């Protein structure tokens, strides 16, 4: 299955010069926990999470309208393309310990967002009368890589 089949195509973005207040408003209105940061050509150049916003406000002791996205965003962007296989995208998430992947086109412009939640929902969907065990296992592997040392699995009852 390809990324384009389950990715979110209606992705709200912010720009580096935007205030953290604007980014937080996007996260509140949508509701989402993160937004890609794009340049003037729509290419992802950063990523901002709700935790990034909170920590910036706390550590800098300033109101959100005084802080810029560019001072807080993660600058390393790991992305995939819409034609990628879900297993390959999940592998990127696992390798880079991330919950979200911006999806780009051949020119590098943002066309969607793939989240661990998207993968989990697809894995839970009944496929031909059963659950997609392969995708479910990929989701578990990504989750464990992100939460390394913080997650304890209990045997099924």
C-alpha positions as CSV (number, residue, x, y, z in Angstrom):
1,X,0.0,0.0,0.0
2,X,1.2,3.5,-0.9
3,X,1.6,6.5,1.4
4,X,-0.8,8.6,-0.7
5,X,-3.7,6.2,0.1
6,X,-3.8,7.2,3.8
7,X,-1.8,10.5,4.2
8,X,-3.5,13.6,5.3
9,X,-3.7,16.0,2.3
10,X,-5.2,19.0,4.2
11,X,-2.1,20.0,6.1
12,X,-1.9,23.4,7.7
13,X,1.6,24.9,7.7
14,X,3.5,27.9,9.1
15,X,6.4,29.9,8.0
16,X,9.7,30.6,9.8
17,X,8.9,34.2,10.4
18,X,5.5,33.4,11.9
19,X,5.0,33.9,15.7
20,X,4.7,30.9,17.9
21,X,1.3,32.3,18.8
22,X,0.1,31.8,15.2
23,X,1.6,28.2,15.2
24,X,-0.2,27.4,18.4
25,X,-3.5,28.8,17.0
26,X,-3.1,26.4,14.0
27,X,-2.5,23.5,16.4
28,X,-5.6,24.5,18.5
29,X,-7.9,25.1,15.5
30,X,-7.1,22.0,13.6
31,X,-6.6,20.1,16.3
32,X,-3.1,18.7,15.7
33,X,0.1,18.5,17.7
34,X,2.5,19.6,15.1
35,X,2.9,21.7,11.9
36,X,5.4,21.6,9.1
37,X,7.3,24.8,8.5
38,X,7.6,25.6,4.8
39,X,9.6,28.1,2.7
40,X,8.1,30.4,0.0
41,X,8.0,27.5,-2.4
42,X,6.0,25.2,-0.1
43,X,9.0,23.0,0.7
44,X,9.4,21.7,4.3
45,X,12.3,23.3,6.0
46,X,11.4,22.5,9.6
47,X,8.9,21.0,11.9
48,X,7.2,22.4,15.0
49,X,5.4,20.5,17.8
50,X,3.2,21.6,20.6
51,X,6.0,20.6,23.0
52,X,8.5,22.8,21.1
53,X,6.1,25.8,21.6
54,X,5.6,25.1,25.3
55,X,9.3,24.6,26.0
56,X,10.3,27.8,24.1
57,X,7.8,29.9,26.1
58,X,9.1,28.3,29.3
59,X,12.8,28.6,28.6
60,X,12.7,32.0,27.1
61,X,10.1,33.5,29.5
62,X,8.4,35.5,26.7
63,X,4.9,35.6,25.4
64,X,4.3,33.5,22.2
65,X,3.6,36.5,20.0
66,X,7.2,37.7,20.7
67,X,8.8,34.3,19.7
68,X,9.4,33.3,16.0
69,X,8.9,29.8,14.6
70,X,12.4,29.8,13.2
71,X,14.0,30.0,16.7
72,X,12.1,27.0,17.9
73,X,11.5,24.6,15.0
74,X,13.4,21.4,14.4
75,X,15.5,22.0,11.3
76,X,16.1,18.3,10.4
77,X,13.2,17.3,8.2
78,X,12.8,13.6,7.4
79,X,10.2,13.2,4.6
80,X,8.8,10.6,2.2
81,X,7.0,10.8,-1.2
82,X,3.4,9.9,-1.8
83,X,4.4,6.9,-4.0
84,X,6.5,5.4,-1.2
85,X,5.3,2.1,0.3
86,X,3.9,2.3,3.8
87,X,6.5,-0.1,5.1
88,X,9.3,2.1,3.8
89,X,7.7,5.2,5.4
90,X,7.3,3.3,8.7
91,X,10.9,2.3,8.4
92,X,11.9,6.0,8.2
93,X,9.8,6.8,11.2
94,X,11.4,4.0,13.1
95,X,15.0,4.9,12.0
96,X,14.5,8.6,12.9
97,X,12.3,8.0,15.9
98,X,9.6,10.3,14.7
99,X,5.8,10.2,14.7
100,X,5.2,12.3,11.6
101,X,6.6,12.4,8.1
102,X,5.9,15.3,5.7
103,X,5.0,13.9,2.3
104,X,6.6,15.8,-0.6
105,X,6.3,15.7,-4.4
106,X,9.1,15.3,-6.9
107,X,9.9,19.0,-6.6
108,X,10.2,18.8,-2.8
109,X,6.9,20.7,-2.1
110,X,4.7,19.5,0.7
111,X,1.6,17.5,-0.5
112,X,0.6,15.8,2.7
113,X,1.5,14.4,6.2
114,X,1.7,10.8,7.3
115,X,1.5,10.2,11.0
116,X,1.9,7.2,13.2
117,X,-1.8,7.6,14.0
118,X,-2.6,7.2,10.3
119,X,-0.6,4.0,10.2
120,X,-2.3,2.7,13.4
121,X,-5.8,3.4,12.0
122,X,-5.0,1.7,8.8
123,X,-3.6,-1.3,10.6
124,X,-6.8,-1.6,12.6
125,X,-9.0,-1.5,9.6
126,X,-10.4,-4.9,8.6
127,X,-8.8,-6.0,5.3
128,X,-10.4,-8.8,3.5
129,X,-12.0,-10.0,6.8
130,X,-8.9,-9.6,9.0
131,X,-6.6,-7.2,10.6
132,X,-3.4,-6.1,8.8
133,X,-0.9,-7.8,11.1
134,X,2.1,-6.7,9.1
135,X,1.2,-3.0,9.3
136,X,0.2,-3.4,13.0
137,X,3.6,-4.9,13.8
138,X,5.3,-2.0,11.9
139,X,3.3,0.5,14.0
140,X,4.4,-1.3,17.2
141,X,8.1,-1.2,16.1
142,X,7.9,2.5,15.3
143,X,6.2,3.2,18.6
144,X,8.8,1.2,20.6
145,X,11.7,3.0,18.8
146,X,10.2,6.4,19.6
147,X,9.5,5.5,23.3
148,X,12.7,3.4,23.8
149,X,13.0,2.6,27.4
150,X,9.7,4.2,28.4
151,X,7.3,1.6,27.3
152,X,6.7,-1.8,28.9
153,X,4.6,-4.3,27.1
154,X,2.4,-6.6,29.1
155,X,1.6,-10.1,27.9
156,X,-2.0,-10.5,26.5
157,X,-4.4,-12.0,29.0
